[in-house]
Amino acid sequence: MNPGCTMGKYQQIVQDFRDQWANARGYKVEILVPGQSSEVGMYYWVGRISNAEAFGKGLDAWMSAQSDPNSGPAMLMARFRECVTNQSRAGYITR
């Protein structure tokens, strides 16, 4: 979390992301908050969607929308950037 951001503020941004973007695309997101960990300041974004094609289409649309600062996705991304700094990113396939 960046200075000035609280878990409550972050959770509100995540909820707005769900309501304004993710739910319509079938993308589910959970935030994992450490209960017991040596990394108590590390939170994890766990996102799930039906398949790689759906993820790719959603990501393409999200990235395209970033060029318009007045678009919903760009405004959400600005709020995310104010609140958190992404340390790493990975993708997994479940079987």
C-alpha positions, 0 to 999 in steps of 0.5 A: 500500500502506498502512503495515505492508502488504507485497506478500506480505501483499496477495497472500495477501489476493488469493489468499484472495479468489480461493479464497473468492469469485472462483473460484466466480463465474468472476471472474479477477483479476491484480495488475499490479506495475510492473517499469519505471514512473515510478509504482513504488508504483502497482499495478493490479487487473485483473479479468475475468468473462464478461459485465456481467450476471455482474459485476453479480450478483457485485457486488450479492452482494458489496455486500449481504454487507458489511452483515454484519461476520461474512460472508466478503466483509466480512472480506475487505474489512476485510483489503483496507482494512487493506492498501491504499487504492484510488485509482481504479476503472474498468471496460472492455469488451473486444471 
